[in-house]
Amino acid sequence: MPNLDDVLSPAPGVVSQESEGELVVVLPEQGKYIVLNGTGADVFQSMDGQRSLEEIAAILGERYGVPLERTQTDVLTLAQNLLDRGAVRLRDE
Amino acid sequence: MSIRSPGPLLMAKVEWTFKVGGVSLTLTGPVAWVESFAHAWASWVDEPPGWEVHLVQDEALPMPQGPFFGARPRFVDGCCLLESPGFAGKIAPGDGIACLRAHPAAEPGDLAYFVRTAFALRAFDEGALLFHAAGIVHRAVAYAFFGHSGSGKTTASRLSPGKPVLSDDLVLLRRAEPGWEAWATPFGRRRIGEVCSAPLHALLRLVQASEERLEPMPRSMALGELAANSPVVNADPARSAALLARWEGILRLVPIYFLYFRKSSAFWEVIDAQLG
């Protein structure tokens, strides 16, 4: 499980495109894809190799008026999911 | 059959050109290898030379340990590499080079896999798109049935007696005015070979179910599914953005649905009722 201190960025070659309020994330080397809803898209697009997951959770909480504890849990869960699928990688990798 | 020898000193090497939906490839290599294509794909022969694909026998390579089909394309510095024991393929569209070195024991199906890979890249770079789908012509328009392996592409083809099948596995999509066209390819089984293309009327994602019905597919999911069913090109990070953009363009003109179907031809009644 990633930590709130972790900084993530899209894995090399991953391409995303918005479509009708969702984000399609294509993983070319696997020939697979992920569809993220609006909130998931916000998180993925914030994973820019600069901001930590804690910062992203704080931005999300403010934007959607959701308690920080919940956004932190959601961001960590999504980060784990994206790491498992090879869509993002840790900054130090 | 139209096979030309490049010259008297190279009599053992010949070339043969085929064209699919306006995309031409010229195969050069040993007589036996090139002849296998000329016989199997005789109806696709074309005269003007196309993009050259070189097939080279290399006894120094190890014996193939299995079908070349298992090799996944890797993209390095703009080149597509396709390698497995007994095979070393390199496709560099930017330099106009495609070359497969293969052990003499290579099977025609192995060589065809490389040619198909080169064709997919060439077609994409010419504005077309090779699509993992069964293309079936019904009332003068084409329906592209797609889905993961085992979803029913071949079954849908078999359940459509009397209708031209452009291919039960891979069709070529080309821009036309208006819309897009689906073209037959030699990659898969065909039926009624006289029909080579038809306007693309709908994209249908197959889902086996206990009833027949059509449901619109959300655009974002459609993009992902279609990209996942765009062989070779979808493995190239440098072409991914263009691939998504191309599918976006197609989806602006061609509707896409889930087709829930049983193993019967009744799905054509649903298609006629809603899309005919």
Interface residues (C-beta under 8 A of the other chain):
Chain A: P12 G13 V14 V15 Q17 S19 E20 E22 L23 V24 V26 P28 E29 G31 K32 Y33 I34 V35
Chain B: P218 R219 S220 M221 L223 G224 E225 A227 A228 N234 A235 D236 P237 R239 S240 A241 L243 L244 A245 E248
